[in-house]
Amino acid sequence: MEKRAEFLEELHHKMEHSNGPVVLGGDLNLIREMDDKNNSNVDLQLMERFNDFIDSFHLRELRKCGGHYTWTNKLLNPVMVNLDRVLVSNSWDTRFPIAMVTVLTRVGSDHCPLVLDTGEGVPNKSIILRFEKAWLKVAGFKELVIAKWLEQAWLQNTLDDWQGRVRFLRQFLRGWGANTCSEIKKRKQELLHDIKLLDAQAEDGGLTEEEWATRYNLEEQLEGIYQFEELIWQKRAGELWLLEGDANTSFFHSAANGRHRKCHIACFFERNT
């Protein structure tokens, strides 16, 4: 409790010396109401101090779209708490009136990630075909490439033979890569769906030890997919910097000037939920 009280005092000090718009978010390790925890072991005094802090600086908590609890101790009979939140000042709220927070599915961590969307977006750029380093993580990929390389018999000279095989392999990989990514995305959505169902069930009535074990197994599978995706985006981020980041300010100008407001319904809330 002492460390959390000191943290609250530090936040108070920061806010007193802040002049501009403020957004305060992340794991604050503090709760605002009894429903923020799935048991009754709650520090009421600290909870009241946290709410007083919010009221004294006229902060507003952005409502989250997604699960209620954002932290768990990951045991088979876990404690679940709503520790992560985003607080904003009136000036920040006025500047970004349609901002929203989305709670992502918890994978590989005891906290659920929060995504703060200010309501402005950067236009998407077209994606060109690349050999993805992540393909090397797919079981049997090397053997598949060798088999496809040897599959066609070319009767021309050596150079024509080489070019023909490369052309054929490139065409095959284009389709194979698209299908593989599609299958992985489909499996990812299935895993996320199953995990979200279990998380919702955990919040409503709890899970058995077997169901928690199933949830952690699904999470482990999903982590493998995230590692596959991370390799893809790590490579693309590096190429983007080399191609667009050096002496090409028009890219950044177009990104900044092309932002636009989004108008969409991310989720629905039922009464008293």
Beta strands, then each sheet from edge to edge (+ up, - down):
strand 1: 23-27
strand 2: 60-61
strand 3: 64-65
strand 4: 71-72
strand 5: 80-81
strand 6: 84-88
strand 7: 100-103
strand 8: 114-117
strand 9: 120-121
strand 10: 260-261
sheet 1: 1+ 6- 2+
sheet 2: 3+ 7+ 8-
sheet 3: 4+ 5-
sheet 4: 9+ 10-
end
